[in-house]
Amino acid sequence: MKKLVFVFAIVLFFPNYFFAQTKGEAQNIFAKSYDYVNDFEKILTPKQIKDLNDYLKASEAKTKSKILIVTTSSIAPYTDLTDYSLDLDKYLLSKLKIDTSILIVISKQLRQIQVQGVDKIRAKMTDQEMKDIIAAYVVPELKKGDYYKGLQQGTLQLIKKIE
């Protein structure tokens, strides 16, 4: 009788172990709050973060378009920065109610940058124009190791184009 109860318990509870959700939501990898500049990779100084934050906040008041910068050293469990940034953008909108016009995700460690614009921005700037601005103003400074100057010049050009 004890063997029967034991076998019954295993049959009843063991499948739950195999089919339980172990991965959780992908959003659990993202932070609980975001500002204009989110330097999770620690590549900017506190003064640089404050200056960029202030500039992006002031530009949002003028253009009604929010630009968000995120630096990250890891995109795990993602393997592609594009997928990571798309899911981050969805997370910001659905969970945190942050409606970004342009999302810039940079990883110094992965040596990658991803810029995403939403549909409402495309009336003022095409995806190609956005990529051209990043290629001309941000990437050269990133290659020199000056992340602040690249982000500063890139956001300045993006805001000029949006105005």
FIMAR-402103 format. One record per residue: residue in three letters; residue number from 1; y, x, z of N, C-alpha, C in turn. Coordinates in Angstrom, 3 decimals, decimal comma. Atoms other than C-alpha are relative to their C-alpha. Example, Ala and Ser with C-alpha at 12.3 -4.5 7.8 and 13.67 -1.06 7.14 Angstrom:
2
   type   seq       n.c2       n.c1       n.c3      ca.c2      ca.c1      ca.c3       c.c2       c.c1       c.c3
    ALA     1     -1,190      0,890      0,000     -4,500     12,300      7,800      1,200      0,900      0,000
    SER     2     -1,190     -0,820     -0,060     -1,060     13,670      7,140      1,090     -0,770      0,730
// end
This chain:
163
   type   seq       n.c2       n.c1       n.c3      ca.c2      ca.c1      ca.c3       c.c2       c.c1       c.c3
    MET     1     -1,187      0,820      0,000      0,000      0,000      0,000      1,265      0,874      0,000
    LYS     2     -1,146     -0,894     -0,038      2,376      2,894      0,796      0,245      0,622     -1,375
    LYS     3     -0,140     -0,570      1,341      1,677      4,408     -2,612      0,623     -1,012     -0,943
    LEU     4     -0,534      1,057      0,857      2,467      1,097     -4,296      1,495     -0,179      0,245
    VAL     5     -1,423      0,124     -0,331      5,809      0,796     -2,457      0,752      1,225     -0,513
    PHE     6     -0,620     -1,233      0,466      6,610      4,429     -3,288      0,176     -0,025     -1,523
    VAL     7     -0,057      0,086      1,457      5,788      3,948     -6,991      1,010     -1,060     -0,423
    PHE     8     -0,947      1,068      0,313      7,769      0,715     -7,043      1,439      0,491      0,205
    ALA     9     -1,340     -0,533     -0,273     10,786      2,452     -5,485      0,427      0,993     -1,078
    ILE    10     -0,315     -0,975      1,051     10,609      5,269     -8,031      0,316     -0,719     -1,308
    VAL    11     -0,209      0,743      1,244     10,319      2,852    -10,940      1,312     -0,776      0,049
    LEU    12     -1,209      0,802     -0,129     13,196      0,786     -9,607      1,272      0,853     -0,018
    PHE    13     -1,222     -0,790     -0,149     15,691      3,570     -8,797      0,107      1,204     -0,924
    PHE    14     -0,028     -1,197      0,830     14,747      6,511    -11,026      0,734     -0,205     -1,329
    PRO    15     -0,749      0,188      1,252     16,017      4,999    -14,309      1,512     -0,012      0,209
    ASN    16     -1,440     -0,004     -0,261     19,421      4,516    -12,706      0,549      1,419      0,048
    TYR    17     -0,410     -1,390     -0,049     19,579      8,239    -12,149      0,217      0,547     -1,411
    PHE    18     -0,108     -0,495      1,373     19,016      8,944    -15,859      1,118     -0,677     -0,781
    PHE    19     -0,964      0,752      0,795     21,334      6,248    -17,175      1,353     -0,144      0,679
    ALA    20     -1,284      0,058     -0,686     24,143      6,649    -14,662      1,018      0,809     -0,794
    GLN    21     -1,050     -0,718      0,709     27,454      7,746    -16,089      0,381      1,226      0,810
    THR    22     -0,313     -1,232     -0,716     27,873     11,341    -15,102      1,286      0,621     -0,520
    LYS    23     -1,157     -0,654      0,594     30,728     12,281    -17,427      1,320     -0,606      0,472
    GLY    24     -1,265      0,601     -0,412     33,344      9,889    -16,078      0,933     -0,142     -1,179
    GLU    25     -0,949      0,184      1,087     36,400      9,049    -18,103      0,625      1,327     -0,394
    ALA    26     -0,633     -1,228      0,479     37,969     11,733    -20,246      1,371      0,188      0,645
    GLN    27     -1,325     -0,081     -0,580     41,300     10,900    -18,639      0,004      0,745      1,333
    ASN    28      0,056     -0,706     -1,273     40,114     12,506    -15,398      0,402      1,465     -0,150
    ILE    29     -0,394     -1,392      0,191     40,889     15,904    -16,946      1,508      0,155     -0,086
    PHE    30     -1,451     -0,055      0,121     44,564     15,023    -17,379      0,654     -0,150      1,372
    ALA    31     -0,735      0,056     -1,271     47,169     15,321    -14,612      0,401     -1,438      0,320
    LYS    32     -0,375      1,338     -0,460     48,277     12,325    -12,585      1,444     -0,348     -0,351
    SER    33     -1,384      0,266      0,386     51,930     12,721    -13,561      0,482      1,092     -0,955
    TYR    34     -0,547     -0,912      0,991     53,935     14,359    -16,317      1,514     -0,098     -0,021
    ASP    35     -1,442     -0,063      0,160     57,546     15,467    -16,734      0,266      0,403     -1,451
    TYR    36     -0,303     -0,420      1,367     59,331     16,623    -19,881     -0,713      1,309     -0,347
    VAL    37      0,677     -1,284      0,202     57,891     20,142    -19,464     -1,078      0,126      1,068
    ASN    38      1,149     -0,090     -0,892     54,430     20,556    -17,955     -0,715      1,312     -0,273
    ASP    39      0,505     -1,349      0,232     53,530     24,223    -17,666     -1,237      0,257      0,856
    PHE    40      1,244     -0,172     -0,741     49,929     24,090    -16,482     -0,591      1,392     -0,193
    GLU    41      0,506     -1,343      0,283     49,265     27,509    -18,010      0,862      1,087      0,661
    LYS    42     -0,899     -0,923     -0,713     52,145     29,119    -16,071      0,530      1,114     -0,907
    ILE    43     -0,555     -0,985      0,927     53,776     30,820    -19,055      1,528      0,002      0,015
    LEU    44     -1,452      0,088     -0,100     57,354     29,797    -18,207      0,426      0,227      1,451
    THR    45     -0,532     -0,157     -1,347     59,542     30,658    -15,236      0,531     -1,348      0,487
    PRO    46     -0,559      1,260     -0,498     60,790     27,884    -12,937      1,378     -0,323     -0,589
    LYS    47     -1,320      0,236      0,596     64,330     28,341    -14,324     -0,135     -0,479     -1,451
    GLN    48      0,213      0,425      1,385     63,073     28,053    -17,909     -0,497     -1,446     -0,055
    ILE    49      0,508      1,375     -0,044     61,163     24,880    -17,023      1,134     -0,966      0,308
    LYS    50     -1,119      0,872     -0,371     64,259     23,396    -15,365      0,968     -0,152     -1,168
    ASP    51     -0,932      0,055      1,130     66,486     24,292    -18,332     -0,549     -0,871     -1,128
    LEU    52      0,608      0,836      1,047     64,057     22,773    -20,851     -0,060     -1,457      0,427
    ASN    53      0,046      1,375     -0,524     63,575     19,689    -18,649      1,359     -0,667     -0,129
    ASP    54     -1,357      0,558      0,052     67,330     19,157    -18,383      0,422     -0,281     -1,441
    TYR    55     -0,368      0,171      1,404     67,836     19,638    -22,116     -0,737     -1,182     -0,634
    LEU    56      0,777      1,088      0,588     65,024     17,271    -23,096      0,388     -1,354      0,585
    LYS    57     -0,440      1,254     -0,630     66,197     14,645    -20,617      1,328     -0,450     -0,603
    ALA    58     -1,298      0,324      0,592     69,761     14,794    -21,978     -0,161     -0,442     -1,453
    SER    59      0,198      0,368      1,408     68,508     14,635    -25,566     -0,651     -1,372     -0,124
    GLU    60      0,615      1,331      0,048     66,393     11,561    -24,781      1,068     -1,082      0,152
    ALA    61     -1,079      0,968     -0,181     69,539      9,768    -23,609      0,767     -0,214     -1,306
    LYS    62     -0,732      0,107      1,272     71,198     10,532    -26,975     -0,851     -0,602     -1,111
    THR    63      0,820      0,367      1,161     68,288     10,016    -29,377     -0,950     -1,161      0,249
    LYS    64      0,976      1,041     -0,384     66,154      7,459    -27,484     -1,420      0,407     -0,393
    SER    65      1,319     -0,536      0,333     63,194      9,696    -28,335     -0,396      1,019      1,063
    LYS    66      0,469     -0,872     -1,076     61,139     11,417    -25,659     -0,896      1,093     -0,577
    ILE    67      0,812     -1,152      0,385     59,781     14,901    -26,312     -0,653      0,530      1,275
    LEU    68      0,769     -0,479     -1,149     57,060     16,101    -23,955     -0,703      1,294     -0,395
    ILE    69      0,651     -1,289      0,239     55,782     19,691    -23,714     -1,074      0,200      1,057
    VAL    70      1,113     -0,264     -0,905     52,395     20,532    -22,200     -0,608      1,343     -0,383
    THR    71      0,740     -1,248      0,230     50,917     24,014    -21,819     -1,297     -0,092      0,794
    THR    72      1,297      0,066     -0,664     47,242     24,305    -20,952     -0,849      1,200     -0,403
    SER    73      0,863     -1,137      0,308     44,779     27,155    -20,719     -1,378     -0,457     -0,456
    SER    74      1,321      0,510      0,354     41,732     24,942    -21,215      0,100     -1,430     -0,496
    ILE    75      0,053      1,367      0,507     40,976     21,846    -23,227     -1,378     -0,616      0,234
    ALA    76      1,348      0,504     -0,286     37,431     21,395    -21,888      0,096     -1,397      0,601
    PRO    77      1,222     -0,086      0,781     35,462     19,185    -22,425      0,229     -0,105     -1,508
    TYR    78     -0,303      0,077      1,428     37,240     19,006    -25,794     -0,251      1,353     -0,663
    THR    79      0,176     -1,236      0,755     36,549     21,569    -28,500      1,124      0,190     -1,014
    ASP    80     -1,060     -0,031      0,995     39,566     20,758    -30,677      1,314     -0,430      0,654
    LEU    81     -1,293      0,307     -0,595     43,229     20,794    -29,624      0,574     -1,310     -0,536
    THR    82     -0,472      1,259      0,572     43,972     17,889    -31,967     -0,579     -1,187      0,759
    ASP    83      0,634      1,083     -0,764     41,453     15,643    -30,188      0,566     -0,067      1,411
    TYR    84     -0,562     -0,061     -1,352     42,771     16,789    -26,827      1,382     -0,650      0,035
    SER    85     -1,367      0,519     -0,013     46,379     16,004    -27,722      0,047     -1,489     -0,347
    LEU    86      0,057      1,435      0,297     45,484     12,614    -29,246     -0,391     -0,798      1,238
    ASP    87      0,434      0,696     -1,212     43,649     11,591    -26,082      1,044      0,113      1,111
    LEU    88     -1,071     -0,148     -0,978     46,443     12,989    -23,917      1,115     -1,000     -0,286
    ASP    89     -1,047      0,950      0,378     48,966     10,897    -25,842     -0,412     -1,436      0,354
    LYS    90      0,502      1,340     -0,365     46,796      7,778    -25,398      0,027     -0,186      1,510
    TYR    91      0,007      0,051     -1,458     46,420      8,570    -21,699      1,412     -0,212      0,535
    LEU    92     -1,385      0,123     -0,447     50,176      8,987    -21,251      0,520     -1,412     -0,188
    LEU    93     -0,486      1,342      0,295     50,859      5,636    -22,869     -0,731     -1,065      0,813
    SER    94      0,765      1,073     -0,643     48,035      3,577    -21,373     -0,013      0,093      1,523
    LYS    95      0,144     -0,142     -1,455     47,712      4,987    -17,846      1,322      0,272      0,713
    LEU    96     -1,236     -0,391     -0,677     51,126      6,481    -17,048      1,231     -0,707     -0,546
    LYS    97     -1,102      0,754      0,625     53,277      4,249    -19,277      1,131      0,919     -0,465
    ILE    98     -0,966     -0,938      0,566     54,994      7,279    -20,821     -0,126     -0,077     -1,514
    ASP    99      0,007      0,177      1,452     55,930      6,560    -24,428      0,698      1,198     -0,644
    THR   100     -0,575     -1,198      0,606     56,420      9,927    -26,103      0,234     -0,218     -1,489
    SER   101     -0,247      0,006      1,432     57,973     10,279    -29,523     -0,637      1,220     -0,637
    ILE   102      0,601     -1,249      0,465     56,857     13,877    -29,925     -0,703      0,657      1,187
    LEU   103      0,787     -0,688     -1,021     54,121     15,592    -27,926     -0,343      1,385     -0,534
    ILE   104      0,287     -1,383      0,373     53,878     19,384    -28,073     -0,999      0,549      1,013
    VAL   105      1,024     -0,581     -0,869     50,684     20,922    -26,669     -0,227      1,435     -0,455
    ILE   106      0,153     -1,431      0,300     50,445     24,714    -26,469     -1,046      0,590      0,933
    SER   107      0,927     -0,773     -0,816     47,649     26,948    -25,281      0,137      1,467     -0,387
    LYS   108     -0,146     -1,440      0,228     48,504     30,623    -24,982     -1,376      0,655     -0,062
    GLN   109      1,334     -0,592     -0,061     44,922     31,466    -24,073     -0,808     -0,285     -1,265
    LEU   110      0,731      0,362      1,217     43,487     29,587    -27,079      0,757      0,383     -1,266
    ARG   111     -0,867     -0,366      1,122     46,385     30,736    -29,299      0,125     -1,153     -1,007
    GLN   112     -0,130      1,184      0,840     46,941     27,212    -30,613      1,199     -0,830      0,433
    ILE   113     -1,080      0,943     -0,277     49,751     24,698    -30,866     -0,284     -1,275     -0,794
    GLN   114      0,182      1,292      0,664     49,580     20,998    -31,721      1,248     -0,830      0,273
    VAL   115     -1,179      0,855     -0,130     52,578     18,756    -32,370     -0,338     -1,345     -0,598
    GLN   116      0,292      1,353      0,460     52,231     15,010    -32,663      1,244     -0,852      0,089
    GLY   117     -1,092      0,967     -0,007     54,807     12,443    -33,605     -0,563     -1,396     -0,150
    VAL   118      0,448      1,390      0,114     54,508      8,702    -33,326      0,615     -0,636     -1,235
    ASP   119     -0,451      0,675      1,215     55,077      6,216    -36,106      1,504     -0,246     -0,026
    LYS   120     -1,433      0,325     -0,005     58,602      5,303    -34,979      0,875      1,203     -0,346
    ILE   121     -0,770     -1,204      0,303     59,734      8,910    -35,490     -0,070      0,338     -1,493
    ARG   122      0,217     -0,350      1,411     58,438      9,090    -39,069      1,086     -0,535     -0,934
    ALA   123     -1,121      0,472      0,808     61,435      7,135    -40,356      1,077      1,081     -0,108
    LYS   124     -1,011     -1,054     -0,023     63,597     10,138    -39,435     -0,547      1,370     -0,393
    MET   125      0,599     -1,309      0,239     61,125     12,984    -39,900     -1,473     -0,178     -0,371
    THR   126      1,402      0,090      0,412     57,832     13,342    -41,771     -0,833      0,995      0,807
    ASP   127      0,900     -0,943     -0,673     54,788     15,107    -40,355      0,178      1,411     -0,557
    GLN   128     -0,175     -1,320      0,625     55,358     17,925    -42,843      1,282      0,660      0,484
    GLU   129     -1,252     -0,569     -0,509     58,971     18,386    -41,716     -0,184      0,508      1,435
    MET   130      0,280     -0,409     -1,371     57,746     18,554    -38,121     -0,791      1,312      0,001
    LYS   131      0,804     -1,224      0,090     55,141     21,177    -39,056      0,843      1,178     -0,482
    ASP   132     -0,871     -1,063      0,512     57,761     23,153    -40,996      0,918      0,539      1,095
    ILE   133     -0,861     -0,429     -1,104     60,081     23,228    -37,969     -0,796      0,865      0,977
    ILE   134      0,845     -0,772     -0,919     57,242     24,436    -35,749     -0,331      1,361     -0,596
    ALA   135      0,360     -1,257      0,664     56,205     27,068    -38,299      1,188      0,956     -0,095
    ALA   136     -1,172     -0,846      0,196     59,764     28,331    -38,805      0,664      0,454      1,297
    TYR   137     -0,755     -0,314     -1,216     61,160     28,247    -35,263     -0,866      0,324      1,219
    VAL   138      0,806     -0,183     -1,208     58,351     28,100    -32,710     -1,016      1,126     -0,160
    VAL   139      1,110     -0,945      0,172     55,432     30,107    -34,084      0,458      1,464     -0,020
    PRO   140     -0,414     -1,412     -0,035     57,393     33,340    -34,774      0,312      0,501      1,417
    GLU   141     -0,311     -0,402     -1,378     58,629     33,401    -31,169     -1,263      0,058      0,861
    LEU   142      1,259     -0,039     -0,741     55,172     32,595    -29,828     -0,751      1,294     -0,303
    LYS   143      0,664     -1,252      0,383     53,802     35,559    -31,752      0,631      1,203      0,690
    LYS   144     -0,687     -1,069     -0,721     56,416     37,748    -30,059     -0,259     -0,091      1,505
    GLY   145      0,267      0,186     -1,427     55,351     36,339    -26,692      1,118     -0,700      0,744
    ASP   146     -1,124      0,692     -0,642     58,645     34,527    -26,019     -0,186     -1,511     -0,143
    TYR   147      0,325      1,426      0,064     57,356     31,027    -25,333      1,220     -0,868      0,268
    TYR   148     -1,187      0,784     -0,319     60,607     29,814    -23,834      0,920     -0,114     -1,216
    LYS   149     -0,901      0,013      1,151     62,730     30,817    -26,826     -0,584     -0,833     -1,139
    GLY   150      0,636      0,793      1,044     60,206     29,304    -29,243      0,094     -1,493      0,273
    LEU   151     -0,088      1,418     -0,359     60,102     26,009    -27,369      1,437     -0,496     -0,034
    GLN   152     -1,415      0,374      0,000     63,864     25,970    -26,954      0,510     -0,217     -1,427
    GLN   153     -0,463      0,119      1,382     64,568     26,594    -30,640     -0,705     -1,148     -0,729
    GLY   154      0,757      1,070      0,646     61,810     24,237    -31,771      0,483     -1,375      0,404
    THR   155     -0,461      1,316     -0,458     62,967     21,339    -29,619      1,431     -0,262     -0,491
    LEU   156     -1,362      0,153      0,515     66,585     21,958    -30,666     -0,037     -0,494     -1,449
    GLN   157      0,104      0,398      1,404     65,612     21,683    -34,354     -0,598     -1,402     -0,160
    LEU   158      0,602      1,333      0,058     63,410     18,633    -33,758      1,027     -1,072      0,370
    ILE   159     -1,017      0,965     -0,440     66,242     16,873    -31,930      1,093     -0,143     -1,049
    LYS   160     -0,978      0,086      1,086     68,727     17,755    -34,694     -0,496     -0,902     -1,124
    LYS   161      0,591      0,791      1,083     66,367     16,181    -37,201     -0,092     -1,482      0,375
    ILE   162      0,120      1,396     -0,459     65,905     13,031    -35,098      1,351     -0,709      0,048
    GLU   163     -1,328      0,615     -0,151     69,640     12,456    -34,535      0,514     -0,657     -1,244
// end
